[in-house]
Amino acid sequence: MEKDMEKVLQKAEVLIEALPYIQRFNRKIIVVKYGGSAMSNEELQKNVIKDVTLLKLVGFKPIIVHGGGKEISRWVGKVGKEAKFVNGLRVTDDETMEIAEMVLNKVNKSLVTMVQELGVKAVGISGKDGGLLQVEKKYADGQDIGYVGEITEVNPKVLYDLLEKDFLPIVAPIGLDKDFQTYNINADDAACAIAKAVKAEKLAFLTDIEGLYRDINDKSSFISRITTSEAEKLINSGIIGGGMLPKLNNCTSAIQNGVSRVHILDGRVPHCLLLEIFTKQGIGTAIISDDDTLARGIKRDQFCADND
């Protein structure tokens, strides 16, 4: 009986700890970029959707921007083609573009269904709808990589309309150029551009790593909080490489363009989104502005101290 009471009290403490965060972010927009391994694992997928649905039900205004790269590659292989990448960008010819749009729309409606099963109204759109994402052709170091789009303009009206009507928007990263040609868009880029356009309170990237490390081979070098100027030092130091480099560039760009905080989270951890947003300690890396008042008085990571 005593142990049961302890469990009940622990649950109450968790709820009390979440209260100030719920109050602070009530009616604020949070953009969640969802992809990677968490998307390919059905159980993790359901946990992510439960997290976002809970955010909606406690007063947040979440927007999901999803990827689908692994699923696209699987379908490209099914038709006998080999997936090709240049600097992390998928080479997208006519046939691959057709496959990518088909797969992304399939993923999109699957996520809509999962949200609505939990009692929240959701609407799935792509960047083509309402002129949300306008693009131009993107090149990789001067190489033509086909129908890969660089976002030139975001028209968030369709998102505002959906949020106002109490829908949860779920966005597939596909856009149109000025000639109405369809382009595939990197999901990180799409999430960042949308977060900037709607001045989101938070932008959360669900990834396949725990967060940022000063040294990826040294787990003790984990960075739980970092300012934009410190992040730029990290970028310029050459320590960050691979797929994390453009992601961190997106993070700093988002902060510099009106997003209050950006979070890099391990999407493989069940309920990572709730743990990061509603607990004091958090579990991922938070990128904050240099003048973020909430950062004052918080012990910063060794990396930050080393670079003061």
C-alpha positions in Angstrom: 0.0 0.0 0.0 2.8 2.3 0.9 4.7 1.6 -2.3 1.5 2.2 -4.3 1.1 5.6 -2.6 4.7 6.5 -3.4 4.0 5.8 -7.1 0.9 8.0 -7.0 2.9 10.8 -5.4 5.7 10.5 -8.0 3.1 10.9 -10.7 1.7 13.9 -9.0 5.2 15.4 -8.7 5.7 14.9 -12.5 2.5 16.7 -13.2 3.4 19.6 -10.9 6.9 19.9 -12.5 5.2 20.2 -15.9 2.7 22.9 -14.8 4.9 26.0 -15.3 5.9 24.8 -18.8 2.3 24.2 -19.7 1.4 27.7 -18.5 4.3 29.3 -20.4 3.7 27.6 -23.7 -0.1 27.7 -23.7 -1.3 28.8 -27.2 2.2 29.0 -28.5 3.3 27.3 -31.8 5.8 24.4 -31.7 7.1 22.9 -34.9 8.2 19.2 -34.7 10.4 17.8 -37.4 9.7 14.1 -37.4 11.8 11.5 -39.3 14.7 9.0 -38.9 14.5 5.7 -37.0 11.6 6.9 -34.9 9.5 7.0 -38.1 10.4 3.5 -39.2 9.6 1.8 -35.8 5.8 1.5 -35.3 6.0 1.7 -31.5 8.2 4.8 -31.5 6.0 6.3 -34.2 2.9 5.9 -31.9 4.8 7.4 -29.0 5.8 10.5 -31.0 2.2 11.0 -32.1 1.0 10.5 -28.5 3.5 13.2 -27.4 2.4 15.7 -30.0 -1.3 15.0 -29.4 -0.8 15.6 -25.7 0.9 18.9 -26.5 -2.2 19.9 -28.5 -4.6 18.8 -25.7 -2.8 20.9 -23.0 -2.9 24.1 -25.1 0.1 24.1 -27.4 -0.3 24.6 -31.2 1.9 21.9 -32.7 2.8 21.6 -36.4 4.4 18.4 -37.6 6.8 18.5 -40.5 7.7 14.9 -41.5 10.3 13.2 -43.7 10.2 9.8 -45.3 13.7 9.3 -46.7 14.1 5.7 -45.7 10.7 4.7 -47.0 11.4 6.6 -50.3 14.7 4.7 -50.7 12.9 1.4 -50.1 10.4 2.2 -52.9 13.1 3.4 -55.2 14.8 0.0 -54.7 11.5 -1.8 -55.5 11.4 -0.3 -59.0 14.9 -1.4 -59.6 16.6 2.0 -59.1 19.5 2.8 -56.9 19.2 5.7 -54.4 21.9 8.3 -55.1 23.0 11.1 -52.8 25.3 14.1 -53.2 26.3 15.9 -50.0 23.4 14.2 -48.2 20.8 15.3 -50.8 18.8 12.8 -52.8 19.4 12.9 -56.6 15.8 13.2 -57.8 14.9 12.5 -61.4 11.4 12.4 -62.8 10.7 8.9 -61.7 12.2 9.4 -58.2 10.2 12.6 -57.7 7.0 10.7 -58.5 7.9 8.0 -56.0 8.9 10.5 -53.4 5.6 12.4 -53.6 3.6 9.1 -53.5 5.5 7.9 -50.4 5.4 11.2 -48.6 1.6 11.5 -49.2 1.2 7.9 -47.9 3.2 8.7 -44.8 1.3 12.0 -44.3 -2.1 10.4 -44.3 -0.9 7.6 -42.0 0.2 10.2 -39.4 -3.2 12.0 -39.8 -4.9 8.7 -39.0 -2.8 8.1 -35.9 -3.5 11.6 -34.6 -7.3 11.3 -35.2 -7.4 7.9 -33.5 -6.3 9.8 -30.3 -9.2 12.2 -30.6 -7.5 15.2 -32.1 -8.4 16.7 -35.5 -5.6 16.7 -38.0 -5.2 17.8 -41.6 -2.4 16.6 -43.8 -1.0 18.9 -46.5 2.1 19.3 -48.5 4.1 22.5 -49.3 2.1 22.7 -52.5 -1.1 23.4 -50.7 -2.0 27.1 -50.4 1.4 28.0 -51.8 2.9 27.1 -48.5 6.4 26.3 -49.7 7.7 28.1 -52.9 11.1 26.8 -54.1 13.7 27.2 -56.8 16.1 24.5 -58.1 18.8 23.5 -55.6 22.3 22.6 -56.6 24.9 20.5 -54.6 28.3 22.2 -55.0 27.3 23.2 -58.5 26.0 19.7 -59.4 22.5 19.3 -60.9 20.7 16.9 -58.6 17.3 17.0 -60.3 14.1 18.0 -58.6 15.4 19.1 -55.2 14.1 22.4 -54.0 15.6 25.4 -52.2 12.8 27.2 -50.3 12.5 30.8 -51.4 9.3 31.8 -49.7 6.9 30.5 -47.1 3.2 31.5 -47.1 1.9 30.3 -43.7 -1.7 31.4 -44.1 -2.9 27.8 -44.6 -1.2 26.8 -41.4 -2.7 29.8 -39.4 -6.1 29.0 -40.8 -5.9 25.3 -39.7 -4.5 26.2 -36.2 -7.3 28.8 -35.8 -9.9 26.1 -36.6 -8.2 23.8 -34.0 -6.6 21.4 -36.4 -3.2 19.9 -36.1 -1.4 20.5 -39.4 0.9 17.7 -40.7 3.2 18.9 -43.5 4.9 16.8 -46.2 8.1 18.5 -47.6 7.1 19.0 -51.2 7.0 22.4 -52.9 6.4 24.2 -56.2 8.6 26.6 -58.2 7.3 29.6 -60.1 6.5 27.4 -63.1 4.5 25.0 -60.8 7.0 22.2 -61.1 7.0 19.8 -58.2 10.2 19.6 -56.1 11.3 17.4 -53.2 12.6 19.4 -50.1 14.9 18.4 -47.3 12.5 17.9 -44.3 14.9 19.7 -41.9 15.0 22.7 -44.3 11.2 22.7 -44.5 10.7 22.5 -40.7 13.2 25.4 -40.2 11.6 27.6 -42.8 8.1 27.0 -41.5 9.2 27.6 -37.9 10.8 30.9 -38.9 7.7 32.0 -40.9 5.3 31.3 -38.0 7.7 32.6 -35.3 7.4 29.4 -33.5 8.1 29.3 -29.8 10.0 26.0 -30.2 11.4 23.9 -33.1 12.2 20.3 -32.2 14.2 18.0 -34.4 13.7 14.3 -33.7 16.9 12.7 -34.9 18.9 9.4 -34.6 21.4 10.8 -32.0 21.1 11.9 -28.4 22.0 15.5 -29.2 25.2 17.5 -29.7 28.7 16.4 -28.5 31.9 18.3 -28.4 33.5 15.0 -29.2 31.2 12.3 -30.7 33.5 9.6 -29.2 33.3 11.0 -25.7 29.9 10.7 -24.1 31.0 13.0 -21.3 31.2 15.9 -23.8 27.5 16.0 -24.3 26.1 19.5 -24.6 22.7 20.0 -23.0 22.4 23.8 -23.7 24.3 26.0 -26.1 23.8 29.6 -27.3 23.8 30.5 -31.0 27.2 32.2 -30.8 28.6 29.1 -29.1 27.0 26.9 -31.8 28.7 29.0 -34.5 32.0 28.6 -32.8 31.4 24.8 -32.8 30.5 24.9 -36.5 33.6 27.0 -37.4 35.9 24.7 -35.4 35.3 21.9 -37.8 34.3 19.5 -35.0 30.8 19.1 -36.3 30.4 17.1 -39.6 28.1 14.9 -41.6 24.4 15.4 -41.4 24.6 17.3 -38.1 26.4 20.3 -39.7 23.4 21.5 -41.9 21.0 20.6 -39.0 23.0 22.9 -36.6 23.1 25.6 -39.2 19.3 25.3 -39.5 19.1 25.6 -35.7 21.1 28.8 -35.4 19.3 30.3 -38.4 15.9 29.6 -36.8 16.9 31.3 -33.5 18.3 34.3 -35.4 15.0 34.6 -37.2 12.6 34.7 -34.3 12.2 31.1 -33.1 12.7 31.1 -29.3 14.3 27.7 -28.8 15.4 24.8 -30.9 15.8 21.3 -29.5 17.7 18.3 -31.0 16.3 15.1 -29.5 16.8 11.4 -29.9 13.6 10.2 -31.5 14.5 6.6 -30.6 13.8 7.5 -26.9 10.2 7.0 -26.0 8.4 10.3 -25.2 11.6 12.3 -25.7 9.5 15.3 -26.7 7.6 15.4 -23.4 10.8 14.7 -21.3 12.6 17.7 -23.0 9.7 20.2 -22.8 8.1 19.3 -19.4 11.1 18.4 -17.2 13.8 20.7 -15.7 16.7 18.5 -16.8 15.5 17.6 -20.3 17.2 14.9 -22.3 18.5 16.5 -25.6 20.4 19.6 -26.7 18.6 23.0 -26.5 19.9 25.8 -28.7 19.0 29.2 -27.3 19.6 32.8 -28.2 22.6 34.7 -26.6 20.2 36.8 -24.5 17.8 34.1 -23.4 17.0 35.1 -19.9 15.9 31.6 -18.9 19.5 30.5 -19.6 20.9 32.8 -16.9 21.8 31.0 -13.7 21.9 27.6 -15.5 25.2 25.8 -15.3 26.4 25.6 -18.9 28.3 22.8 -20.5 32.0 22.4 -20.3 32.2 23.2 -24.0 30.6 26.6 -23.5 32.9 27.4 -20.6 36.0 26.4 -22.6 35.0 28.9 -25.3 34.1 32.0 -23.2 
